[in-house]
Amino acid sequence: MTRVMPTKDNSVFALDIGTRTVIGVVALVESGILRVAAQHMLEHESRAMYDGQIHDIPKVAHTVLEVKRNLEKKIGFKLTGAAVAAAGRALVTIQSRAETEIENGAEIDMTMVNSLEIAGIKNAQKELEAGGDDKLERYYCVGYSVMKYYIDNYSVTNLLGHRGNLIGPAQGGPGTAAPHPGAYRRY
């Protein structure tokens, strides 16, 4: 198998700015698999961060720049944008439920699953907006995870290919897991 060389157009630069270290990774998709082309880790020279929060922006920026420069030497081109994880304090998590009736017990396909997931995201957005906090209306969805799928109140890990009458959360009392907690980030 021929290795794909990283270029500005086929790579992603990701940064993890942690309490003790900054980790940079340049990766690309090769034969359907994410491959790390280069990585570099550098410890902060002094306590610039506490409990995952930046306290000294210039010191953290210096460490990030050093990681970026090291990666650019390894891959041979300039990095101009980065994917970063948001700090937990910048996120709001909402858990919501959605359900969809299936006509005539039809086989569940990807369109049905996507529709169910989008309904769950919309429900989470409505819950966020109904909270009454003016600050929360400036948030948008940055990701979601399905906790559980259900077909006719029976838990399954994947809906595709099954048949049933109702997909979504189980009916019943507390503790029944629901699809779609969404993480929302301020913009």
Steps between C-alpha positions, in 0.01 A plus 500: 500500500635842404514753782322829440725795575349770718422829327328820602184379321471144636608547863348617824700664779361428847612652829439384855589782735515334840593604851856363474559449127409613150465214252484560127403240241489517121286223352348401167259238370677216320299207358207592722711506817624805689881493501718718720763662278679693779463570868677710760454557873650778707457576870415854606816672627316626809155476654306684230191284549309378802237224487476520122446877492743747343631751754793645302405536133844616372679202660248249361513667158880468502478125572235453228722686252797277584289186444371642169851588379629153587217335306554729199865387487389135505236531226659768281214751472338781701205419726236772476205369703446259785226286647483543877281364776291753692540526875218342695395834644422619144254217437144427603378141481134421442344154502184455294278232352346441160284227356365413159222264399589261218230434242405135451809374685726609214871421510690779671745676269758775546251772406272393786792492746622843387148642534471363854837648597416841349168498689695436821736789426204730427338396829822579685514842330139570606585404860801730490292792368218435748745534790437875512868590532583770243865386491397149385338617177847574359595131499506260208540125479862386469440129545274231633513137602225243491476335839261221398265409220171322557269302274158440654649563850785252447856636518729442199841639408421555130157562344601426140332201341255438787123513471261639755220745567669762719861615520627727774520492879337233710170591658503501875643658806827665588820333405393407148785633292417730215676579176668831435672690771633797305798714583441864419764770471464877515567691175 
